[in-house]
Amino acid sequence: MGVVTYTDEHTSSVPPARIFKASIVDSHNLMPKILPDAIKSIEFIKGDGGTGSIKQINFAGGSVKHQIDELDEKTFTYKYTLIEGMGISDKIEKVSYDIKFEGSSDGGTISKMTTTIYTHGEIEIKEEELKAGKEKVLGLYKVVEAYLLKNPDAYA
């Protein structure tokens, strides 16, 4: 098995509690609402959304299943593993994400995400593929941030 790990960091003027609630805790309700053309629905097929739950995200062109490994609303930490669906292939066994939202000096958020890709064998993942994945995550982050800025009472 091969392992590829990379870390991304993003900043926002929105406080960490709001971003965490919107993008993590209530994502199953918010994401289909603000991205209806991309995300059709999100449902828990095991558990209630806490640690050990399995969440299925249904897109216009397929679905993925995430296993929630850790969700801590006090430390704004979320860890999950992509275990099935789009992104899993003959090259990729699973993808784990470790996300932490921290407060910044200006009252906003510094979001740190470490992504670990587990490949079948020693397969090289091209830089373009990594970049495409990073851009999708950043796009979701920016959509949630824009929603929260436009709706200052949401998730307050």
N, CA, C and O of each residue as an XYZ file, in Angstrom:
624
protein
N       0.849     -1.172      0.000
C       0.000      0.000      0.000
C       0.895      1.236      0.000
O       1.874      1.311      0.743
N       0.543      2.201     -0.846
C       1.228      3.476     -0.857
C       0.419      4.501     -0.084
O      -0.794      4.362      0.070
N       1.098      5.529      0.399
C       0.426      6.582      1.156
C       0.914      7.934      0.659
O       2.116      8.176      0.557
N      -0.045      8.818      0.349
C       0.254     10.187     -0.054
C      -0.472     11.105      0.918
O      -1.677     10.966      1.126
N       0.264     12.052      1.518
C      -0.330     12.971      2.483
C      -0.018     14.404      2.085
O       1.109     14.718      1.700
N      -1.015     15.270      2.179
C      -0.782     16.695      1.974
C      -1.679     17.488      2.906
O      -2.711     17.003      3.370
N      -1.261     18.723      3.170
C      -1.988     19.593      4.086
C      -2.354     20.888      3.376
O      -1.563     21.435      2.607
N      -3.556     21.368      3.643
C      -4.030     22.646      3.121
C      -4.454     23.514      4.282
O      -4.841     23.012      5.337
N      -4.381     24.821      4.086
C      -4.826     25.767      5.096
C      -5.594     26.883      4.393
O      -5.161     27.403      3.365
N      -6.746     27.241      4.971
C      -7.577     28.319      4.431
C      -7.973     29.244      5.568
O      -8.067     28.822      6.720
N      -8.201     30.494      5.240
C      -8.642     31.443      6.247
C     -10.005     31.998      5.862
O     -10.383     32.017      4.691
N     -10.734     32.450      6.884
C     -12.051     33.034      6.688
C     -12.276     34.080      7.767
O     -11.686     34.017      8.846
N     -13.130     35.034      7.466
C     -13.488     36.033      8.477
C     -14.624     35.542      9.381
O     -14.984     36.220     10.344
N     -15.185     34.379      9.082
C     -16.282     33.796      9.868
C     -15.675     33.031     11.056
O     -14.697     32.305     10.879
N     -16.246     33.183     12.273
C     -15.728     32.470     13.450
C     -15.810     30.943     13.291
O     -16.691     30.432     12.600
N     -14.883     30.224     13.939
C     -14.823     28.764     13.783
C     -16.104     28.025     14.178
O     -16.469     27.048     13.523
N     -16.795     28.468     15.234
C     -18.010     27.760     15.670
C     -19.059     27.756     14.570
O     -19.723     26.741     14.358
N     -19.221     28.866     13.871
C     -20.227     28.956     12.808
C     -19.840     28.084     11.614
O     -20.674     27.350     11.084
N     -18.592     28.162     11.197
C     -18.167     27.350     10.049
C     -18.271     25.870     10.382
O     -18.702     25.077      9.545
N     -17.879     25.485     11.600
C     -17.937     24.084     11.997
C     -19.377     23.574     12.002
O     -19.667     22.508     11.460
N     -20.274     24.345     12.617
C     -21.677     23.930     12.657
C     -22.253     23.790     11.253
O     -22.930     22.809     10.948
N     -21.981     24.770     10.407
C     -22.565     24.776      9.062
C     -21.964     23.706      8.162
O     -22.697     22.951      7.523
N     -20.629     23.635      8.107
C     -19.985     22.754      7.131
C     -19.795     21.326      7.608
O     -19.582     20.427      6.794
N     -19.869     21.103      8.913
C     -19.645     19.752      9.447
C     -20.906     19.212     10.119
O     -21.504     18.252      9.632
N     -21.311     19.816     11.226
C     -22.398     19.272     12.044
C     -23.733     19.234     11.291
O     -24.465     18.248     11.377
N     -24.046     20.288     10.565
C     -25.330     20.361      9.858
C     -25.175     20.264      8.337
O     -26.069     20.670      7.595
N     -24.058     19.736      7.879
C     -23.805     19.664      6.429
C     -24.877     18.867      5.693
O     -25.188     19.163      4.539
N     -25.439     17.864      6.349
C     -26.462     17.039      5.706
C     -27.716     17.840      5.364
O     -28.457     17.465      4.456
N     -27.958     18.923      6.071
C     -29.086     19.800      5.754
C     -28.674     20.976      4.865
O     -29.383     21.323      3.920
N     -27.524     21.586      5.174
C     -27.113     22.805      4.480
C     -26.621     22.570      3.061
O     -27.018     23.297      2.150
N     -25.778     21.586      2.850
C     -25.156     21.402      1.527
C     -26.172     21.184      0.400
O     -26.055     21.832     -0.640
N     -27.156     20.304      0.563
C     -28.140     20.162     -0.526
C     -28.937     21.446     -0.765
O     -29.408     21.691     -1.876
N     -29.086     22.264      0.281
C     -29.825     23.513      0.171
C     -29.045     24.567     -0.620
O     -29.618     25.246     -1.473
N     -27.746     24.709     -0.346
C     -26.962     25.754     -1.004
C     -26.272     25.280     -2.280
O     -25.777     26.101     -3.052
N     -26.232     23.967     -2.514
C     -25.635     23.400     -3.730
C     -26.578     22.379     -4.372
O     -26.173     21.241     -4.608
N     -27.831     22.765     -4.661
C     -28.815     21.780     -5.121
C     -28.489     21.123     -6.462
O     -28.919     19.997     -6.714
N     -27.745     21.801     -7.314
C     -27.393     21.201     -8.601
C     -26.292     20.155     -8.471
O     -26.184     19.257     -9.305
N     -25.478     20.269     -7.431
C     -24.364     19.340     -7.243
C     -24.675     18.238     -6.238
O     -24.385     17.068     -6.486
N     -25.266     18.610     -5.099
C     -25.532     17.644     -4.028
C     -27.040     17.443     -3.912
O     -27.768     18.353     -3.516
N     -27.494     16.260     -4.257
C     -28.927     15.957     -4.235
C     -29.439     15.693     -2.823
O     -30.517     16.155     -2.449
N     -28.662     14.948     -2.044
C     -29.060     14.657     -0.663
C     -27.873     14.103      0.106
O     -26.899     13.623     -0.473
N     -27.980     14.182      1.429
C     -26.996     13.580      2.325
C     -27.789     12.867      3.410
O     -28.668     13.453      4.042
N     -27.469     11.600      3.616
C     -28.209     10.824      4.605
C     -27.261      9.961      5.428
O     -26.207      9.542      4.951
N     -27.649      9.710      6.651
C     -26.881      8.812      7.506
C     -27.429      7.408      7.299
O     -28.600      7.142      7.570
N     -26.579      6.521      6.821
C     -27.023      5.150      6.617
C     -26.658      4.271      7.811
O     -27.094      3.125      7.921
N     -25.844      4.841      8.704
C     -25.534      4.186      9.978
C     -25.262      5.294     10.980
O     -24.489      6.208     10.694
N     -25.880      5.228     12.143
C     -25.637      6.192     13.195
C     -26.432      7.481     13.037
O     -27.300      7.603     12.172
N     -26.104      8.446     13.909
C     -26.856      9.697     13.964
C     -26.016     10.921     13.608
O     -26.444     12.054     13.828
N     -24.832     10.698     13.064
C     -23.960     11.807     12.688
C     -22.742     11.936     13.573
O     -21.850     12.730     13.277
N     -22.682     11.179     14.647
C     -21.521     11.222     15.532
C     -20.454     10.224     15.100
O     -20.551      9.610     14.037
N     -19.444     10.073     15.934
C     -18.358      9.142     15.661
C     -18.908      7.745     15.385
O     -19.772      7.252     16.110
N     -18.397      7.116     14.328
C     -18.842      5.783     13.935
C     -19.956      5.783     12.904
O     -20.253      4.742     12.318
N     -20.572      6.926     12.675
C     -21.654      7.026     11.685
C     -21.098      6.899     10.278
O     -19.924      7.172     10.029
N     -21.958      6.481      9.370
C     -21.614      6.461      7.948
C     -22.615      7.346      7.229
O     -23.829      7.180      7.347
N     -22.063      8.295      6.477
C     -22.859      9.297      5.776
C     -22.720      9.043      4.276
O     -21.612      8.879      3.765
N     -23.860      9.014      3.576
C     -23.851      8.872      2.124
C     -24.224     10.209      1.496
O     -25.261     10.791      1.814
N     -23.370     10.684      0.605
C     -23.615     11.933     -0.112
C     -23.974     11.571     -1.547
O     -23.193     10.932     -2.252
N     -25.162     11.986     -1.970
C     -25.648     11.684     -3.309
C     -25.490     12.915     -4.195
O     -26.120     13.949     -3.973
N     -24.630     12.776     -5.206
C     -24.375     13.839     -6.171
C     -25.222     13.611     -7.408
O     -25.874     12.576     -7.547
N     -25.208     14.573     -8.292
C     -25.927     14.426     -9.559
C     -25.405     13.222    -10.342
O     -26.179     12.551    -11.025
N     -24.096     12.938    -10.253
C     -23.524     11.861    -11.046
C     -22.991     10.686    -10.269
O     -22.156      9.953    -10.799
N     -23.416     10.465     -9.058
C     -22.924      9.341     -8.271
C     -23.041      9.612     -6.787
O     -23.763     10.515     -6.364
N     -22.326      8.824     -5.997
C     -22.390      9.004     -4.546
C     -21.074      8.589     -3.907
O     -20.237      7.932     -4.526
N     -20.913      8.991     -2.648
C     -19.772      8.576     -1.838
C     -20.277      8.235     -0.446
O     -21.336      8.697     -0.019
N     -19.500      7.419      0.249
C     -19.790      7.111      1.645
C     -18.593      7.521      2.487
O     -17.448      7.184      2.186
N     -18.894      8.262      3.561
C     -17.893      8.701      4.525
C     -18.158      8.006      5.844
O     -19.302      7.912      6.289
N     -17.109      7.525      6.460
C     -17.194      7.031      7.832
C     -16.656      8.130      8.736
O     -15.535      8.600      8.542
N     -17.438      8.538      9.711
C     -17.022      9.589     10.636
C     -16.164      8.950     11.726
O     -16.643      8.135     12.515
N     -14.890      9.334     11.755
C     -13.939      8.765     12.704
C     -13.883      9.559     14.006
O     -13.627      8.998     15.071
N     -14.124     10.872     13.914
C     -14.137     11.727     15.108
C     -14.879     13.008     14.778
O     -14.698     13.587     13.706
N     -15.713     13.445     15.707
C     -16.401     14.727     15.580
C     -16.420     15.342     16.973
O     -17.099     14.844     17.871
N     -15.663     16.436     17.150
C     -15.555     17.079     18.463
C     -15.973     18.538     18.335
O     -15.238     19.363     17.792
N     -17.177     18.847     18.847
C     -17.725     20.197     18.737
C     -17.052     21.189     19.669
O     -17.237     22.396     19.508
N     -16.280     20.720     20.636
C     -15.571     21.634     21.546
C     -14.253     22.102     20.934
O     -13.868     23.260     21.096
N     -13.561     21.204     20.232
C     -12.268     21.558     19.646
C     -12.379     21.847     18.145
O     -11.376     22.133     17.491
N     -13.591     21.771     17.604
C     -13.842     22.000     16.172
C     -12.951     21.090     15.311
O     -12.322     21.532     14.350
N     -12.922     19.819     15.688
C     -12.122     18.816     14.990
C     -13.049     17.793     14.354
O     -14.024     17.347     14.959
N     -12.720     17.433     13.113
C     -13.530     16.459     12.385
C     -12.593     15.568     11.585
O     -11.760     16.053     10.819
N     -12.736     14.267     11.769
C     -11.950     13.300     11.007
C     -12.915     12.322     10.364
O     -13.821     11.802     11.014
N     -12.708     12.077      9.073
C     -13.553     11.115      8.392
C     -12.773     10.430      7.291
O     -11.719     10.904      6.868
N     -13.310      9.300      6.831
C     -12.658      8.514      5.802
C     -13.637      8.251      4.670
O     -14.754      7.785      4.894
N     -13.207      8.554      3.461
C     -13.963      8.221      2.259
C     -13.752      6.731      2.025
O     -12.635      6.293      1.752
N     -14.836      5.947      2.132
C     -14.694      4.488      2.094
C     -15.304      3.839      0.855
O     -15.021      2.678      0.557
N     -16.148      4.593      0.128
C     -16.821      3.983     -1.016
C     -17.331      5.063     -1.959
O     -17.680      6.162     -1.528
N     -17.370      4.742     -3.250
C     -17.971      5.644     -4.226
C     -16.947      6.398     -5.050
O     -15.805      5.963     -5.202
N     -17.373      7.531     -5.578
C     -16.514      8.359     -6.425
C     -15.238      8.713     -5.659
O     -15.311      9.127     -4.502
N     -14.095      8.559     -6.277
C     -12.826      8.813     -5.606
C     -12.143      7.528     -5.173
O     -10.923      7.499     -5.014
N     -12.912      6.470     -4.982
C     -12.349      5.156     -4.679
C     -12.282      4.398     -6.006
O     -13.246      4.368     -6.770
N     -11.124      3.789     -6.261
C     -10.930      3.159     -7.570
C      -9.971      1.989     -7.451
O      -9.624      1.554     -6.353
N      -9.554      1.491     -8.599
C      -8.556      0.432     -8.586
C      -7.202      0.962     -8.124
O      -6.317      0.182     -7.774
N      -7.034      2.297     -8.121
C      -5.795      2.913     -7.648
C      -5.877      3.325     -6.177
O      -4.884      3.255     -5.454
N      -7.059      3.753     -5.739
C      -7.198      4.318     -4.392
C      -8.084      3.430     -3.525
O      -9.221      3.126     -3.886
N      -7.548      3.019     -2.377
C      -8.281      2.173     -1.436
C      -9.222      3.008     -0.557
O     -10.396      2.674     -0.398
N      -8.687      4.102      0.011
C      -9.481      4.985      0.856
C      -8.756      6.324      0.981
O      -7.568      6.436      0.676
N      -9.500      7.341      1.439
C      -8.927      8.661      1.654
C      -9.396      9.143      3.023
O     -10.595      9.152      3.302
N      -8.457      9.543      3.875
C      -8.785     10.036      5.211
C      -8.540     11.541      5.284
O      -7.586     12.066      4.711
N      -9.429     12.211      6.003
C      -9.346     13.664      6.158
C      -9.337     14.007      7.641
O     -10.109     13.452      8.423
N      -8.464     14.918      8.015
C      -8.358     15.401      9.392
C      -8.490     16.920      9.311
O      -7.598     17.598      8.801
N      -9.606     17.453      9.816
C      -9.919     18.875      9.684
C      -9.973     19.516     11.067
O     -10.557     18.961     11.999
N      -9.366     20.676     11.187
C      -9.379     21.432     12.447
C      -9.633     22.897     12.125
O      -8.949     23.492     11.292
N     -10.629     23.467     12.799
C     -10.942     24.886     12.666
C     -10.413     25.589     13.914
O     -10.769     25.230     15.036
N      -9.561     26.592     13.708
C      -8.996     27.340     14.828
C      -9.328     28.816     14.676
O      -9.450     29.328     13.563
N      -9.472     29.489     15.804
C      -9.728     30.917     15.783
C      -8.487     31.682     15.350
O      -7.365     31.303     15.686
N      -8.694     32.758     14.603
C      -7.581     33.621     14.201
C      -7.628     34.912     15.008
O      -8.630     35.198     15.664
N      -6.577     35.673     14.966
C      -6.477     36.887     15.776
C      -7.521     37.938     15.403
O      -7.832     38.816     16.207
N      -8.066     37.851     14.178
C      -9.076     38.825     13.750
C     -10.508     38.352     13.998
O     -11.460     38.969     13.518
N     -10.662     37.253     14.749
C     -11.995     36.731     15.061
C     -12.522     35.748     14.029
O     -13.623     35.217     14.174
N     -11.743     35.508     12.999
C     -12.134     34.573     11.950
C     -11.627     33.169     12.229
O     -11.454     32.767     13.380
N     -11.392     32.426     11.142
C     -11.025     31.019     11.251
C      -9.823     30.694     10.384
O      -9.676     31.196      9.270
N      -8.977     29.846     10.923
C      -7.934     29.193     10.138
C      -8.346     27.728     10.070
O      -8.440     27.054     11.095
N      -8.586     27.248      8.881
C      -8.998     25.865      8.667
C      -7.798     25.082      8.163
O      -7.190     25.432      7.152
N      -7.465     24.012      8.886
C      -6.337     23.164      8.494
C      -6.870     21.773      8.174
O      -7.583     21.167      8.975
N      -6.514     21.278      6.991
C      -6.975     19.955      6.601
C      -5.799     19.122      6.094
O      -5.062     19.533      5.197
N      -5.645     17.950      6.690
C      -4.649     16.993      6.229
C      -5.384     15.866      5.527
O      -6.293     15.256      6.089
N      -4.984     15.600      4.306
C      -5.581     14.544      3.502
C      -4.551     13.432      3.335
O      -3.402     13.686      2.975
N      -4.977     12.196      3.601
C      -4.100     11.042      3.422
C      -4.781     10.078      2.466
O      -5.883      9.594      2.724
N      -4.103      9.809      1.357
C      -4.636      8.915      0.322
C      -3.890      7.590      0.419
O      -2.661      7.545      0.364
N      -4.650      6.522      0.564
C      -4.086      5.171      0.639
C      -4.314      4.491     -0.707
O      -5.455      4.275     -1.117
N      -3.225      4.156     -1.388
C      -3.336      3.560     -2.716
C      -3.143      2.042     -2.645
O      -2.545      1.507     -1.713
N      -3.669      1.384     -3.658
C      -3.412     -0.051     -3.830
C      -2.024     -0.153     -4.436
O      -1.820      0.258     -5.578
N      -1.079     -0.686     -3.703
C       0.275     -0.797     -4.223
C       0.962      0.558     -4.268
O       0.476      1.534     -3.696
N       2.072      0.606     -4.940
C       2.872      1.831     -5.046
C       2.494      2.584     -6.322
O       3.258      2.617     -7.286
N       1.330      3.174     -6.311
C       0.820      3.902     -7.470
C       1.049      5.385     -7.252
O       0.781      5.912     -6.172
N       1.545      6.055     -8.281
C       1.772      7.493     -8.176
C       0.497      8.247     -8.548
O      -0.148      7.951     -9.555
N       0.153      9.215     -7.723
C      -1.004     10.059     -8.006
C      -0.475     11.352     -8.614
O       0.396     12.012     -8.046
N      -1.007     11.694     -9.756
C      -0.512     12.863    -10.485
C      -0.889     14.158     -9.781
O      -1.929     14.251     -9.128
N      -0.022     15.155     -9.927
C      -0.229     16.466     -9.311
C      -1.554     17.086     -9.749
O      -2.206     17.763     -8.954
N      -1.964     16.867    -10.998
C      -3.235     17.414    -11.498
C      -4.421     16.822    -10.733
O      -5.391     17.523    -10.446
N      -4.339     15.536    -10.407
C      -5.411     14.881     -9.654
C      -5.499     15.446     -8.232
O      -6.593     15.675     -7.715
N      -4.344     15.665     -7.610
C      -4.326     16.252     -6.271
C      -4.874     17.673     -6.304
O      -5.649     18.067     -5.432
N      -4.472     18.431     -7.302
C      -4.920     19.816     -7.422
C      -6.435     19.876     -7.618
O      -7.102     20.728     -7.031
N      -6.980     18.982     -8.434
C      -8.434     18.956     -8.667
C      -9.185     18.674     -7.367
O     -10.212     19.297     -7.098
N      -8.686     17.750     -6.567
C      -9.316     17.442     -5.280
C      -9.263     18.626     -4.327
O     -10.243     18.925     -3.645
N      -8.113     19.301     -4.281
C      -7.961     20.477     -3.419
C      -8.931     21.575     -3.834
O      -9.538     22.227     -2.984
N      -9.077     21.777     -5.133
C      -9.968     22.833     -5.637
C     -11.428     22.549     -5.305
O     -12.182     23.481     -5.023
N     -11.846     21.283     -5.331
C     -13.219     20.931     -4.963
C     -13.481     21.259     -3.501
O     -14.517     21.832     -3.163
N     -12.541     20.895     -2.635
C     -12.702     21.162     -1.202
C     -12.745     22.665     -0.941
O     -13.587     23.139     -0.178
N     -11.844     23.412     -1.570
C     -11.822     24.860     -1.391
C     -13.121     25.479     -1.905
O     -13.640     26.423     -1.309
N     -13.645     24.949     -3.008
C     -14.909     25.442     -3.552
C     -16.052     25.275     -2.565
O     -16.852     26.193     -2.387
N     -16.143     24.115     -1.920
C     -17.186     23.879     -0.910
C     -17.018     24.828      0.271
O     -17.994     25.394      0.765
N     -15.791     24.998      0.716
C     -15.487     25.886      1.829
C     -15.933     27.309      1.511
O     -16.532     27.978      2.353
N     -15.644     27.766      0.306
C     -16.000     29.133     -0.098
C     -17.513     29.312     -0.220
O     -18.029     30.384      0.095
N     -18.234     28.280     -0.671
C     -19.690     28.358     -0.773
C     -20.311     28.481      0.627
O     -21.216     29.289      0.835
N     -19.830     27.693      1.570
C     -20.341     27.769      2.945
C     -20.007     29.135      3.546
O     -20.851     29.761      4.187
N     -18.783     29.587      3.336
C     -18.384     30.897      3.853
C     -19.270     32.002      3.283
O     -19.727     32.868      4.029
N     -19.518     31.986      1.986
C     -20.367     33.007      1.352
C     -21.780     32.971      1.935
O     -22.375     34.019      2.186
N     -22.321     31.761      2.153
C     -23.652     31.620      2.742
C     -23.688     32.242      4.141
O     -24.623     32.967      4.478
N     -22.669     31.954      4.949
C     -22.630     32.474      6.317
C     -22.454     33.991      6.347
O     -23.037     34.662      7.199
N     -21.665     34.534      5.438
C     -21.490     35.986      5.369
C     -22.787     36.674      4.940
O     -23.112     37.761      5.417
N     -23.508     36.036      4.047
C     -24.779     36.604      3.558
C     -25.901     36.448      4.581
O     -26.867     37.211      4.572
N     -25.769     35.455      5.464
C     -26.796     35.154      6.474
C     -26.145     35.187      7.868
O     -25.862     34.136      8.442
N     -25.908     36.389      8.412
C     -25.154     36.514      9.662
C     -25.802     35.855     10.888
O     -25.119     35.604     11.882
N     -27.092     35.576     10.830
C     -27.746     34.914     11.968
C     -27.726     33.384     11.859
O     -28.030     32.686     12.827
N     -27.370     32.872     10.687
C     -27.340     31.420     10.494
C     -26.183     30.810     11.274
O     -25.048     31.280     11.189
N     -26.472     29.783     12.017
C     -25.488     29.037     12.799
C     -24.754     29.899     13.815
O     -23.611     29.612     14.171
N     -25.408     30.953     14.280
C     -24.784     31.858     15.254
C     -24.900     31.308     16.660
O     -24.431     31.935     17.610
